[in-house]
Every structure is written in C-alpha cells, then in structure tokens.
Amino acid sequence: MINGVVFMLKVKLFDEEHELDLEDAINDFLEELEGEILNIQYQVALANDGKEMVYCYSALIFYHEKE
C-alpha cells in the first residue's frame, strides 16, 4: 500500500518478430497502464534454420497496478 492505495505486482510479456512491432505493442500497453513500471527487461534471440535468420525481440515489464 502506497499513500492509502493498494497496488498489485504484475508482469507483462511481449514477443515479436520485428523490433518496431515490439515497440508498438509496448507503447500500446503503456498508454493503458494505470500504475507504475518497476523494471523492464529486453532480449533479442537469433536462430538460423539453414535458410534464414529468425529474430525474436522480447520484453518483460514488471509493474504495479492500482486495485
């Protein structure tokens, strides 16, 4: 509880094939967020299936949400 307001700890996971799609998804989430971001973790993974490179852009957001 902060200043009489109860917050619940939550996480939101994002996973996209293109970095701009990840950016759009996070921005859409942040526009609707009623709370406070605690931490954001970002990662890029690459894989080669023999024909092409496959990219995975991901982010994990830890946040408090007002109850």
N, C-alpha and C positions, 0 to 999 in steps of 0.2 A: 504494500500500500504506500503510495506516494501522495502526500498532501490530501489524504482522505479519498483518493481514487485507487481502486483495485485494478491491478494490471495482471494479465496472464502471459507468461512466456510462451512464445510460439516460434516456429521456423517455417520458412517458405523455400522450396527448392525449384530452381529453374534449370532447364536443359534444352539447348537449342543447337542447331547445326551451323548457324551463322551468327557472328558477333552482333550484327545490327538487330537481329531478331531477339537476341538476349537483352540487348539494351532497351528495345521497345517493351518487352514483357516486364522487365523490372520497373521501367518508368510508369507503365500502366498500374502496376501493383502499388507503387509509391503514391500515386495520385489518390488512391482509395484508402490508403493506410491511415487509421486513426490510432496512433500510438507512437512509439519511439523505437528507432533502429538501434540495436545494441552492437551488432557486428555483421559484416558482410565478408564471405569467403568466396573467392573466384578461382576457377581452374579451367585449363584448356587441355584436352586429351586428343592425341592423334593416333590414327591406326591406318595401316596400309593393307588393303585386302588383295594386293597383287595387281590391281587395275587402277586404283585411285586412292588418294589420301582422304580419309574420313575424319572430320573435325567434330569435336564435341565441346561446346562452350557452356559451362555451368556456373551457377552461383547459389549460395546458400545464405539466406538472410535470417538472422536471429533478431526478434523484435518483441516488444511488449505491446499488448493490445488492451485497450480500455474495456472493462466489463460493464 
